[in-house]
Amino acid sequence: MRFALSNEQRGFAQALDDLLGDAQVPAVSRSWADGDAATGLELWKRLADLGVTALCVPESHGGLAAEPADMVVAFEALGRHLAPGPYIESAVLAPALLTAAGGGPSLDEVASGSAIVTAAAPPMTPFALDADVADHVLLVDGTTLRAAQAGEPRTSVDRSRRLFEARPGEPLGSVDPVQVGRAFDAATLACSAQLLGAGEHVLATSVEYARSRWQFGRAIGEYQAVKHALADVRVALDFARPLVYGAAVALGDDGADASRDVSAAKAAASAAAYRASRTALQTHGAIGYTEEYDLGLWITKIRALTTAWGTVGFHRARVLDAVTAASA
C-alpha cells in the first residue's frame, strides 16, 4: 500500500505555506508573547477562512469533518511557521469535547473561527493555553465538561505560550472517559505534527546557515562534524514522519491500536524536533539563542511542545504497555 498526500492535501498545504509565509509570523509571535494579540487574531481569522478551525467540526455545524491526515497537514504548516495561539485546543480538542458533551459554546462559531476556545484537561494538560485571549475556557473535570475562567498565569519556556490556571465553573455536560481519551489522542497527534513542522524549519535554517557561514576559508557545512549532525536530524525527521501519518490513518479508522500509534508518533516527533533544535543551536553558535534572532523562537517552541500533551517518557511507556499487552 502506498501512502501519499492527495492533490487536495498538497494544495491545502501550499495555500497554508503561502499565507503564513507572507504573514511575518515571527513578529506576530513576539507581539503575542508581549500581550498584544491584535496581529495574532487577524492571522487566526485568515487561517479560519482557509478552513483550519473547521477541520474537526462536524458538517452539521458548518465544519469540514476532515480526516486526521488533513489535520496533520494543517498543523505541520502551523509548526513550520510558528503560528501562536490555542489552535490545538480550539480546532481539535474543543470540537471533540463539545460534541461528546452535547453542550457548551457553539460549534458553528468554533468552525468559523469567530469564537476561540481553549481548554485544560488535567493531569496531562493542567493549564489552559491563552485563556486571556480565548472567548471560552473549558475544563475537563473527571467525567464532566465545565465552563471555566482564566486564573493565575503560569510561565512557559516559550513566551508565546501563555498558560493559565482554569477555575471551574458551571457544568456543560458529561463526557465518557473513552471520548476524552480520543480527544486527547487527536490533540496529541496535532502537537506531533507541529513538532514535525518546527523540526523541518530549524533543519532548513541550519542547512542554509551552514552553507553561508565561512570559517578558516570554508563553509562550515563542508566539515564532516557539521554534515553528520545535520544528516542525523534529517534521518530522525524522516523516521518520525511516517509514524505521524500512520497514526493519522489509525486514528481515522478508529483502530484498536490508534492510541499506541499516536504515542509512537509523539515520542518520535518530539525526539526528532528536539534533536533538530539542539543541532541548530550548535550550528549557529551563540547567535542561535539571542532574543533578536528568529531561530530562538522555534527552539523554545520545540522545547515546550516536547512536554505538551504528554512527555516522551509517558508516550514511550504507553507504547510499551500496548506492545506487552498484545504479546501476553
N, C-alpha and C positions, 0 to 999 in steps of 0.2 A: 504494500500500500504506500502511495506517495502523498506526503503531507506538504502542502504549499498554500500560500495565500492566494485567494481568488483575485480576479481583476478588480472586483469591487473593494476588497480589503486593501489592495495595493493603492487604489485610487483614494481611499479614505486616509490611509497613512500619508500619502503625498499631500493631500489637502491640509492635514494637520501640520505637517512639517512646513508647508508654505506659510500658513497662518502664524504659527509660533516662531518661525524664523524671522518674520518681519515685525514681530511684536516687542523686540528688545526685552525679552523675558528676564534676563539678569537684573535689569533696572527695576522691573516690576517686582521681582522677588525682594530686592533691597527695600523698596518702598513698603511692601507688605510687612517685612520684618520690623520696620520702624513704626508701624501702626497706621500707615497711610494706605488704605485699601482701595482707593479710587481706581487706579490703573488695573489692579488685580480683578476687581469686579467687572470692569469693562472687558477684560480678557475672558472672564467667566461667561459673559453674555455672548461673545463671539464664538467660543467653543460650544456653547449650548446651541447656537444656530447651526453648527455642524453636526449636532446630534449626540455629543459626548454625554450630556446629562440625561439623555433619554435612552441610553443603550440598554439598561437593565430594568426599565419600567415596562409593565405590560402594555400591549397595544390598546387595551380598553381604557387606559388612562393617558393616551397620547404618546406612549413610548414606542420604542422600536423592538422590544423583546428580542434583542440581538443574542447571538451565540457568544459564549465566553471567549472564543477566539477573537471576535470583533472587539471585545473589551480589552483584550491583551494588546491588540494593535493600537488602540487609543492610549492606553496607559504607558506603553513603551514610548510613545511620542511625548507624553507629558513628562516622563522621566528624562528623556533625552534633552528636552528644552527647559527643564527646571520650573515648570508651572507651579506657582504656590496656590494653596487653598485646599479645602477638605473635599477633594474630588472623589477619593475612595469612599468616604463616609456618605456623601450626598448622592453620588451616581451609582454606587454599588451596594453599600451596606444598608442605607435607609430604604431603598425600594424593597429589598428582601424582607426587612423587619416590618415595614408598614403593611406589606401585602400579607404577611403572616399574622399580624395583629388585627388586621381589618379595621384600623382606625388611625387617627393622627393627622399630621399635615397632608395636604392634598398631593397625591402622586402626580396629578396633572401639572401642578406648579413645579414639582421636582423635575419632571420631564422637560418642561420648557426652560428651566433654568431661572425662572422668576423667584424661586424660593431655594435658599441654600440650607442644607441640613447637615448637622454634624452629630456625632454620637459617641458615647462611651459604653464599652461593654466589658466591665471588669470580669476576671482579673487580667485578661490578655491586653485589653486596651482601656486602662483605668481612667484616662483623661480624654476630654473632648477637644479635638483639634479646631482651632479658630472659632471657638464658641462666641467670641465677642463680635464676630462678623456674621455668623450664621443667623438665619431667620428663625430656625427651630433647632433645639438641642434635645436629643433623645438619650435615654439611659436604659440599658438592659439590666433589670433588677431581678435576677433569677429567671423565673418564667413570666415576668411581667415587663412589658414595654412601657416606660414612663416618659412624660414630658420632663424636661429639666431646665435649669438655669445655669448660666456660667458662674462658677465660683472663683476661688483663688487661682491666679495664674501660676503655672509651673514653667521652669526653664528647660529648654531643649538645646542640645549642642548645635542644632540647626535653628538659627534665629527666625527663619521664615515659618517654622512650625510652632505656632503659638498655642500652647497647651493650657487647658483649664480644668479644674475640678468640676464635676457635674453634680449640682444639687438636685435631688429628686423632687419631682412634682406630681401632678395627677397621673393616674394610670390611664394608658391608652388602649390596652388590650393584653391578652395573653399570647405568649409565644412558646411554641414547643421547643425543647432543647435540641431536637434534631434540626428544626428550621433555623435556630440560632447557629448551629454548627455549620449548616450550609452557607449561611450568610457570612460567617467568619471565613470559610474556605474561599468564597468568591472575593472577599476583601483582601485576603492573603495573596491570592493569585494576582490581583491588580497591583499590589505592592511589589510582587516579584517582577511584574512587567516593568514597573517604574525603575526598579533596580537595574534591570537589564538595559533599559534605555539610557540611564545615567552612566552605567559602566561603559557602554558603547561611546558615549560622548567623551568621557575622560580619556579613553584609549585613543580616539581620533585626535584629541587635543595634544596628547603626549607624543604621538607619532609625528604630528606636524611640527611640534616644538623640537623634537629630536632631529628632524631634517634641517631646521633653520638655525639651531644653536651650534656655533662652532667653538671648538676648544682644541688647542695645540694643532691648529691648521686643518682640522677635520670636523665634519658634523658629528655631534655626539652619537647620533644614531648609527654611525659606522662602527662603533665599538661593540664588541660581542656582548659584553655585560648588559648594555642597554638593549641591544637586539633581543637577547634571550629573555630578559624581563618582560618586554613588550609582547613577545611571542607567547609567553606563558599566560598573559592576560587574554590574548586572542583565543587561545585554546580553552581557557576557563569559560569565557563567554559563549564560545561555540558549543561547549558541552551543556551549558545551562539553558540555552535557547530551546532545544527540543524538549527538555523537561518542562519548561514553562508552557509551550504549546501543546505538549502531550497532556499536561494537567488540564488545560482548557478543554481538550476533547473529552477527557474523562468526566470533567465537571458537567459538560454539556449533555453527556449521555447518562448522567446521574449514576455512574458506575459504582460498584461496591468499593473499589479502591481509589475513589476520587480524592478522599482526604489524604491518603498516603501519597498520592501523586502530587497534590498541591504542596504538601510538606517537603517532598523531594525537590520540587521546583524552587520553593522559597529558600531552602538551605543552599542549593547550588547557586541561585541568583545572588544571594547575599554574599556568599564566599567569593564569587567571581567579581562582583562590583567592588567589594572591599579590597580585593587584590588590585583591581584597576585603579582605585583611589590611592592606595599606598605606592604603587608603581608610578603613578602620575606625579605624586609629591616628590618621589626620589628623582624622577627625570627632570623636573622643573627646579629642584632645589628650593631655597628659601622663598623664592618668588611665589611658589605654589600655595603658601598659606597666608600670604599678605591679604589684608581686607580689600584692597583695591583690585586685586586680580580675580577674575571671574571663576577660575578653576576652584578656588576655595569654597565657593558656594556649592558646587557639586560634591566636593569632598565631604562637607558637613552634612549635606543631604543624604548621601550614601551612608554615612556613619549612623544617622538617625534611623533610616529605613531598615538597616540590618537588624535592628531590635524591635522595630514596629511590627505588629501583627504576629508576634511570636519570635523568639530568638532562634538562632541557628541550632543551639542545643535542644530547645523544645521540639523543633521540627525534625531533627535527626532522631530524637527519642521516639517521636510518633511514627516515623518510618520503621524504626527498629521494632516497635511493638506490633505494627501491622505485619511485618515480614515474619517475625517469630510466631505470631498467632496463626498465620497461614500455614506454617510448616509444622505446627504442633499436631 
